[in-house]
């Protein structure tokens, strides 16, 4: 019994230390934790595969979206928000090669005070996009919203998955809401 108690206390202490470290090292998202957004993230990966981009940069802004942060003087700026799943997030591409970044580059040739925020989230369905719209649109206040949706809805329906697995009353939601280690994992 003393050995099991010591093990339980050690595991609890280790988890508290880990959770504390994760909270210190990763900033909290300003939105619902179900979105799995990580603000101010900057990662570079190197890939050694023939005919594949060797170095990929993945950065996020203050909201956890890919793209520049909102201009300090936003008067006269056009803000576009691209919402979708992995086909919008484009995790395997460098920041400058995602379609929202390429759209921004082309549109800035015509209107230099324009920003495109990449609000793509891997695996999100239309239901997730509606939740994101309710929280992110008031914060970002975009002038235009673009959607690239449907693939994840189709995939889930073909697999027969439930859309009820991430409701606010679930244990999974509680874990995401209260534990930063669950959000990061």
GIFEN-V615561 format. One record per residue. SS is DSSP state (H for helix, E for strand, - for the rest). Layout:
ss=(SS	SS)
This chain:
ss=(-	H	H	H	H	H	H	H	H	H	H	H	H	H	H	H	H	H	H	H	H	H	H	H	H	-	-	-	-	-	-	-	H	H	H	-	-	-	-	-	-	E	E	E	E	E	-	-	-	-	-	-	-	-	E	E	E	E	E	-	-	-	-	-	-	E	-	-	-	-	-	-	-	-	-	-	-	E	E	E	E	E	E	E	-	H	H	H	H	-	-	-	-	-	H	H	H	-	H	H	H	H	H	H	H	H	H	H	-	-	-	-	-	E	E	E	E	E	E	E	-	-	-	-	-	H	H	H	H	H	H	H	H	H	H	H	H	H	H	H	-	-	-	E	E	E	E	E	-	-	H	H	H	H	H	H	H	H	H	-	-	-	-	-	-	-	-	-	-	-	H	H	H	H	H	H	H	H	-	H	H	H	H	H	-)
